[in-house]
Structures are given as C-alpha cells and as structure tokens.
Amino acid sequence: MNRDFCVPDLGRYSVRDLDGIETPRLLFYEWALRANLEGLKALCGGFENVRLMAKTCKASALLERYREAGLEAVKASCVSEADVIAAHTGIGDILVAFPCFGPSADAFLALRGAFPEKRFSVVVANLACARGLSRRADAEVHVYLDIDPGMKRTGVPFGRAAVELADAVASLPHLTLHGLQVYDGNVHQRNPHAARRYSEALMQKIDDTVAALTPKHTIHEVVTSSSLTMQGSLEAHRAGSYRWRHTVSPGTAVIWDSNYNDIMPGAFAYAAAVATRILDSHPHRAGHLLTTDCGLKLGVSAEFGPVHVLGFRGYAAFGKSERFGMLKWLGFDRATGEPVANDLLSMVGRVVLVFPRHVCTTVNQYAFGLLVRDGAVAETIQIDARDG
C-alpha cells in the first residue's frame, strides 16, 4: 500500500509565495486545525470527556481555540508546559502527567500559588514519587496514580500493585487520590477488530482495579487513550456501562502526522507541514539525490521513519542527518506510477513541503509556526509551551 498519498485535496496545502519563506519553517493550516477540532469534538460527543494532551501542539493560542469550543481540561507533559497553559489560556483544569521529583515537585506546587483560580493535579508513579511530593507540600494535592498498561516507562501494574500504591498515597500528609492515568500510547493496532478487542479488555482491567480501590478510595476520573485508541476506548466504556468517569487524552489529532495517518488514513487532516528548501543535488546510481535543509533536528523525526513528501512528484524521502534531509529521484509518480520528466536544474533552491512523521517532536523544534489562511501566510503562532 502506498500510504504517502492517503490525503485528499492536496491543492489545499499550496501556499502563495512559498519560495519567499525562510526555511526550514513549520506551517499550520487554519482550515485543517478547524476541521480537526470539529472532528474531535464530534467523535467524542463533546469535550466534557476529553482531557486534551497539550504536548503535541505546545501552543497556547491553539489550545485556547479548544477552550473556546468547550474544552475545560488538559494534560501537560511537564511543569513549564502547565505554567504556560495556565498563564495564557482560560483552561482551568491542568493535570501534569509526568512524575515530579525534587525541583520539579517544588515548581509544580508553586503553580497553585501563582494561579489560585486554576485546579492543578499531578501523577505519582511510585512510592518514592509520592513521598517526595508529600514532604514538599503544605496543602492538599490531588494526585492520579500512573497505571502502566504496557508502555513499560512509568507507573504500576493493574490490580494489587495499584491498590498498594493507593493505600500508601492515602497515608501520606497532604496527598489526596483523585484518579488514574492509564495511557496506552504503545498500541498501534491497524486491524479495527483487534483494536476494539483491545479497548474492551482495557476497560475491563480498569474496572477491576477501580472495584478493588473503591472500598477505601474514591476515583473521580480515569484518563486513558492516545489519538489512535480514544474512539475504541470511548465506545468500550459506553458499551460496558461502567460507572466511573472516563476521559480520553488525544494530542496528535490536533495536528496529525504521517505516522498516525499510515495507521488511520484520513481520520484527521494534516494541519502542519514543514517547508524545506532544496540545497544541492548529487549523482546516485542511475539517478540523483536532492539535499534539503530539514534534518533530524528540524522535523524529520527519525524514530518513526521517513517523512512524506507533499505533492513533489518523482521523489521519495531517502535519508537524513543532523542538519540535512535527502530525497531520491524515482522517475515516476508514486501515486500513479506515471513517468515524470526531470528538470534537475529547476530543483535546487526550490521550497517543497513535507508532512511531519512525528508531529510532537517536530513542533518542539520550532519557536513559532506560520499560520496559513486562504493559501497565504496570515500570522505567526508562538509555540510558547515548548520549554521543558
């Protein structure tokens, strides 16, 4: 399957005076941002059961659009991200979904004094994390247990280990157990039946753990799901008639990327592209390679494979280094197989667009992005929550 071309209306991504943009530069498309917001809201039945993951867009201006559409709660990936969201949006409920130790715990606790009108909470992944937070706190702190559903990064397993950590948290001064975080970003099911079965099993595991906790603890919220698993989780929760409150935490759906689009083609619209300039060409076997100015540090996200080239017929992503990317001449259109004539001299200096392979890490490389409205750059969007 040629997944590079699972995108309708490529013409909507054209930008007037593209060659006049300094590269590499991140572009946001207003029509796609709006479409993704409306699509996410419709899919989730409103934003009351969404705790949006802020680390994807890291821009308070974009998060504020969701707040205006009814979003009340977000997950932040670090304290500095939470600080920016609190200062520059009207969002009132912010969960720092990362274990805080030492200075980070102090910074988290300071947020409550800086923004007394906001509600802040934080995850605890283990007893050491809980004890450190308790020692530093001088007032009640709402915490979420970090449950590991298979990510193997942080958190405790379902069942007995979760109950033991909950009991320990309850015994510590100033800590109040408020909910659970069960983030399943490791699940990339391509088969919809397998994805549905996974979600059904996950909801049952959560319900068993909540049942084991509730004799002594009140669970006010269970936060689950990436952009790939949220729909299945929402449907499985409804089908199971579970009584605990369930929210999902998509992030990539705000902007989308070619990694997720390979798995769920067209579920959301690409709302960002990286404008990259062709700097040079070199012979390669029977053809040639083109060198671009978008390398590992500026958007190609090597951990998930090559970027997808947008509307640039006859070429495919080939390689990358710290500062440069590379495109390989194929001689045919990858979408249709049609032969393509090559005018090599016209390529050097030209600006082309690529879809980020992993949008979270790509956005984090840029201090700002350019908002494209009606085919032209209209304004600058500051990526102000990237420090962290």
TAFENVEN-V587545 format. One record per residue. N is the residue number from 1. RES is the residue in three letters. NEAR is the number of other C-alpha atoms within 12 Angstrom. Layout:
N,RES,NEAR
N,RES,NEAR
//
This chain:
1,MET,10
2,ASN,16
3,ARG,21
4,ASP,36
5,PHE,27
6,CYS,30
7,VAL,30
8,PRO,18
9,ASP,16
10,LEU,23
11,GLY,14
12,ARG,25
13,TYR,36
14,SER,28
15,VAL,29
16,ARG,18
17,ASP,16
18,LEU,27
19,ASP,22
20,GLY,19
21,ILE,26
22,GLU,22
23,THR,31
24,PRO,38
25,ARG,39
26,LEU,42
27,LEU,49
28,PHE,46
29,TYR,38
30,GLU,34
31,TRP,26
32,ALA,34
33,LEU,32
34,ARG,26
35,ALA,25
36,ASN,33
37,LEU,38
38,GLU,25
39,GLY,26
40,LEU,40
41,LYS,29
42,ALA,17
43,LEU,26
44,CYS,32
45,GLY,21
46,GLY,23
47,PHE,29
48,GLU,26
49,ASN,35
50,VAL,42
51,ARG,45
52,LEU,49
53,MET,44
54,ALA,52
55,LYS,43
56,THR,40
57,CYS,49
58,LYS,48
59,ALA,40
60,SER,33
61,ALA,30
62,LEU,42
63,LEU,45
64,GLU,29
65,ARG,25
66,TYR,38
67,ARG,31
68,GLU,16
69,ALA,22
70,GLY,26
71,LEU,36
72,GLU,31
73,ALA,39
74,VAL,48
75,LYS,47
76,ALA,44
77,SER,36
78,CYS,34
79,VAL,39
80,SER,31
81,GLU,40
82,ALA,50
83,ASP,41
84,VAL,34
85,ILE,46
86,ALA,41
87,ALA,26
88,HIS,25
89,THR,33
90,GLY,29
91,ILE,38
92,GLY,29
93,ASP,32
94,ILE,44
95,LEU,49
96,VAL,44
97,ALA,41
98,PHE,38
99,PRO,37
100,CYS,35
101,PHE,28
102,GLY,20
103,PRO,16
104,SER,27
105,ALA,32
106,ASP,22
107,ALA,27
108,PHE,41
109,LEU,38
110,ALA,23
111,LEU,32
112,ARG,31
113,GLY,19
114,ALA,18
115,PHE,25
116,PRO,15
117,GLU,16
118,LYS,25
119,ARG,31
120,PHE,38
121,SER,42
122,VAL,47
123,VAL,49
124,VAL,44
125,ALA,37
126,ASN,34
127,LEU,29
128,ALA,20
129,CYS,32
130,ALA,40
131,ARG,27
132,GLY,27
133,LEU,39
134,SER,33
135,ARG,22
136,ARG,27
137,ALA,27
138,ASP,16
139,ALA,18
140,GLU,24
141,VAL,35
142,HIS,37
143,VAL,45
144,TYR,46
145,LEU,53
146,ASP,45
147,ILE,42
148,ASP,30
149,PRO,32
150,GLY,20
151,MET,19
152,LYS,17
153,ARG,20
154,THR,25
155,GLY,33
156,VAL,32
157,PRO,28
158,PHE,32
159,GLY,23
160,ARG,19
161,ALA,23
162,ALA,39
163,VAL,32
164,GLU,23
165,LEU,35
166,ALA,42
167,ASP,26
168,ALA,27
169,VAL,36
170,ALA,29
171,SER,19
172,LEU,27
173,PRO,22
174,HIS,23
175,LEU,34
176,THR,32
177,LEU,39
178,HIS,34
179,GLY,38
180,LEU,47
181,GLN,47
182,VAL,47
183,TYR,44
184,ASP,36
185,GLY,28
186,ASN,19
187,VAL,28
188,HIS,26
189,GLN,24
190,ARG,19
191,ASN,16
192,PRO,17
193,HIS,12
194,ALA,16
195,ALA,27
196,ARG,27
197,ARG,19
198,TYR,31
199,SER,37
200,GLU,28
201,ALA,20
202,LEU,35
203,MET,40
204,GLN,26
205,LYS,27
206,ILE,40
207,ASP,29
208,ASP,21
209,THR,33
210,VAL,37
211,ALA,23
212,ALA,23
213,LEU,31
214,THR,22
215,PRO,13
216,LYS,18
217,HIS,28
218,THR,25
219,ILE,32
220,HIS,24
221,GLU,31
222,VAL,41
223,VAL,42
224,THR,46
225,SER,43
226,SER,38
227,SER,44
228,LEU,42
229,THR,42
230,MET,44
231,GLN,36
232,GLY,35
233,SER,43
234,LEU,37
235,GLU,27
236,ALA,29
237,HIS,33
238,ARG,23
239,ALA,16
240,GLY,22
241,SER,16
242,TYR,23
243,ARG,21
244,TRP,29
245,ARG,28
246,HIS,37
247,THR,41
248,VAL,45
249,SER,45
250,PRO,46
251,GLY,42
252,THR,45
253,ALA,49
254,VAL,46
255,ILE,50
256,TRP,45
257,ASP,48
258,SER,42
259,ASN,36
260,TYR,41
261,ASN,35
262,ASP,31
263,ILE,26
264,MET,28
265,PRO,24
266,GLY,27
267,ALA,29
268,PHE,38
269,ALA,39
270,TYR,46
271,ALA,43
272,ALA,45
273,ALA,49
274,VAL,50
275,ALA,40
276,THR,43
277,ARG,33
278,ILE,34
279,LEU,27
280,ASP,23
281,SER,26
282,HIS,22
283,PRO,15
284,HIS,16
285,ARG,10
286,ALA,11
287,GLY,19
288,HIS,25
289,LEU,32
290,LEU,39
291,THR,36
292,THR,42
293,ASP,36
294,CYS,46
295,GLY,36
296,LEU,30
297,LYS,23
298,LEU,38
299,GLY,47
300,VAL,49
301,SER,35
302,ALA,27
303,GLU,19
304,PHE,22
305,GLY,22
306,PRO,34
307,VAL,43
308,HIS,42
309,VAL,40
310,LEU,38
311,GLY,28
312,PHE,34
313,ARG,31
314,GLY,31
315,TYR,36
316,ALA,32
317,ALA,36
318,PHE,27
319,GLY,26
320,LYS,29
321,SER,21
322,GLU,18
323,ARG,20
324,PHE,29
325,GLY,39
326,MET,37
327,LEU,42
328,LYS,32
329,TRP,33
330,LEU,28
331,GLY,24
332,PHE,20
333,ASP,24
334,ARG,28
335,ALA,24
336,THR,14
337,GLY,14
338,GLU,13
339,PRO,16
340,VAL,19
341,ALA,15
342,ASN,19
343,ASP,15
344,LEU,23
345,LEU,14
346,SER,15
347,MET,28
348,VAL,23
349,GLY,24
350,ARG,29
351,VAL,36
352,VAL,42
353,LEU,40
354,VAL,49
355,PHE,48
356,PRO,50
357,ARG,37
358,HIS,40
359,VAL,43
360,CYS,38
361,THR,26
362,THR,45
363,VAL,46
364,ASN,32
365,GLN,32
366,TYR,32
367,ALA,23
368,PHE,29
369,GLY,38
370,LEU,34
371,LEU,32
372,VAL,32
373,ARG,24
374,ASP,19
375,GLY,22
376,ALA,24
377,VAL,26
378,ALA,18
379,GLU,18
380,THR,25
381,ILE,30
382,GLN,27
383,ILE,35
384,ASP,34
385,ALA,37
386,ARG,32
387,ASP,23
388,GLY,19
//
